[in-house]
Every structure is written in structure tokens, then in C-alpha cells.
Amino acid sequence: MVDNLRVVFRVDASLEIGSGHVMRCLTLAAALAEKGAQCTFVMRELPGSLAVMVGGRGHEVRMLPEREAPNSESLPGHAGWLRTDWETDAADTIAEIRDARPDWLVVDHYALDARWEQALADSAESLLVIDDLADRPHVCDVLLDQNLGRSQSDYDGLLPTDAGQLIGPRYALLRPEFAQKRARSLARRRSGDVKTILVSMGGVDSENVTGDVLRALDSVEELASCHVTVVMGGGSPHAEEISGLVQRMRLRARVMVNVGDMASLMSDADLAIGAAGGTAWERCCLGLPSLLIVMAANQKPGTDALDRAGAALAIGERRHVSKTLAGAVGSLLDPVELRAMSDRAASLCDGEGVRRVVAQMLGES
């Protein structure tokens, strides 16, 4: 146990950003809290912020006020996600954490870079940056990038020379129940049958890719005896529409919202259809064969890496789903191929990443 350790997370969720950044920070916060740390989340007031969820997990939440958003068309990369300029966000954050003086400031935000981090340098003892892109400089003590295919050399010139690097799925931030259910999940995959399909396109799915997936699945005759489970976030704008679609499908299907035990659902599924975000590592840990859809441009490198490794099958961008999904599902109905994909996926991630990251932060590694 650690006494009086304070950790502040600067992270956002919204209908545009999605929920993945907040969810992985919650995983890290829960593991730190078990060690006795006090965790505070600093979040911008945005539609779909997930602040209520974060507070419900027992963490303090400090909300940054809404600001007049700059013209996003003139901003590079993901800068528009911040809904203000980086200087204003830095000043707002400093004001919120001035009384906290955290031991660690954890930043998980594609819109923030070395300029913001330098401005916050005197506000925390140490800084951990969580990134997936390797597309901008950082000033941090530790950099975490959990993506397959990433190497330390991708951050050459982007980090201080003495910054620690935690690179690859070995450090994927998964909740402990995935490691706990790993052995059982892998054991039940020996049959290679596809009886249950899990569809999960993220906590928001603002463009309703889920609907395209379900219509495509319903057209595959070989799946007539399968059961489909659809997982959606409570903030999804299309939840009601999907519920109606499920009622009209030939396939047996159900919709589940705000699932608390995703590990059990994945363990009981034979095939998953989803995006290559953080849930990709959950599926790999459990050896769950997957069809991957690129929901955003930043997911493409991870999708391609998993496809090359044979740990999942990439079926293109979201607009291609209606044309490519049926054929892709058919290619995975071969038990031999399904078992091989399960083995390759399981070899990439053991579910112990959060333990390793916490050990690094606490100086236990």
C-alpha cells in the first residue's frame, strides 16, 4: 500500500472522442486506488463526458467549464477535440489541481502535446502520457503506448532522452477480470464452433455502424442458428433504433446497454465484431477471434497490425461494412482457422498490463 499518493487524470470523453480514453484511465485508476492512491479526474464539460460514470466509480471529478470552441477546420490533427486552445486548457487545469499537487499527472488526450505538458510541469511531481499515435512531441517522465507494432524508435525525437517507455500490448490497460477469465476462455475455444457473436462498436457509435453490422449478419444463411449479443453505451444516440432493428431480425439477438461484466460476455462469445480500440486487447487476452472495422483514421495502424499478425481479420472502414462483412464472417466459419486466430490473438496480450504500469509508477518494477 502507498500512503497519500495522489494521481490526477486529464482525459475527456464525448460523442466525437468516444469513451475509450476514459475507460482505460478508469482501469488504471482502479488499480492505483487498490494500492491506496487517491485519484482525481479533470474533464471538460462536453456532450457524452462520462463524468457521472467516473464519479460513480468512487473517484473525484473536477469539471472544466465549457469554452467557446475555435474553428475546428483550421486546427491540425485532433486539436479540435479539446474544444478550446491548449493554453486555455492548461490554465483551466492548473487552476483545478493547484490544491492537489499530485504525485502523478496522467494525460490521455490526442489534442495535448509538449506545450501543454511543459505548462503543467510544475503542477505535478511526475507526468505519464498515454498515446497511440506517435505524431507529436511530449515532455513526460513515462510514455505508454500499448499498440501492436509500435516500437521505441517511433518516438525518436519526440520524448526527453531520459523518458521511460512502456511500449506494446504487454502494457495494455485491461481490468483484472480479463486475466482472471483468460484460462477458461481459451479452454472453451477448442471446438472452433461459431454459435454466439458479440457486436460492440464502442460506447458511442455516433454513425450507427452497429446497424450496418446487424443487417449484414442477418443476410448470412450460415448464421441462422447463431445468437447475437449487441453491446452499446448508454450515451449512444442510436440505442432505440438498434433495439427496434433487433426485434425485426431473423437471427436471435439481444441488446445490452452499459455492460458491467464485459469479460464474461467475451468469454462466452465465439466471434466478435468491433473496432481496434482498447477492446481489441480485451479480445486478444481472451483469445476471442475478431472482425475489425476501422471506426476512425487513428485506428487503422492498430487494425492493420492485428490483421498482419493473424490475430484478427480487418474488413475495412465503416462505410464498407455492408459489402465486406458477410464474406469475412464466412471465411471464419472454418474451425481450424478460428482456433488458429484464437491462439495468435492470445499470444499478444496476457491481461497483466495494468499491473506492470502501476509497478512502474510506484517504483516497484
QUIFENVEN-V359256 format. One line per field, one symbol per residue. phi: phi as a letter, one per 30 degrees, with the letter a starting at -180 (. if undefined). psi: psi as a letter, one per 40 degrees, with the letter a starting at -180 (. if undefined). burial: 1 if it has 9 or more other ideal C-beta (glycine too) atoms within 8 Angstrom, else 0. A space follows every 10 residues. Layout:
phi->???
psi->???
burial->???
//
This chain:
phi->.ccidcbccc abbadddjcd dddddddddd dddddjdccb ccbddbdidi dddddddjcd bccdddbddd dddccdhced ddiadddddd dddeddcedd hddbcccbad dcbddddddc edcadbbccc bbchcadbcb dbccbcddid bdddceicbe dcddbccjde cddcdddddd cdddddddcd didccbcccb cjdchdchde ddddddddcc ddcecdcccc cbddcddced dddddedcdd ddbbcbchdc bdddddddcc abbacccddd ddddecideb cccddaeddd eddddddddi cacdbjdedc edccdeddde dcddeddddd deddddddbc icdddddddd dcicd
psi->iihfhhhhhh iiiidddaed dddddddddd ddddeeihhh hhiigihfde ddddddeeih hhhiiiihhi hddeiibede ddeaiddddd ddddddeded gidhhhhghe eiadddddde deeidihhhh iedfeiiigi dhhhheihei idddeheeii dehihhhied ehgiiddddd eddddddeed deihdhhhhh fiedfdefdd dddddddeeh deedeihhhh hiideheedd dddddddeid ihiihhhfhd gddddddeid iihaifaded dddddefhii hhhhdideed ddddddddee eihheaidee dddddddddd eeehdddddd ddddddedhe eedddddddd defe.
burial->0000111111 1111101111 1111111111 1110101111 1111010111 1011101010 1111001001 0000100011 1111010111 0111011000 1101111111 1111011011 1011011111 1101000111 0111111111 0000100010 0010111111 1111011110 1100110010 0101011111 1111110111 1111111101 0010011111 1110110110 1110110010 1011111000 0111111011 1111111111 1111111111 1111100110 1111111010 1111100101 1001110111 1100001111 1111110110 1011011111 11000
//
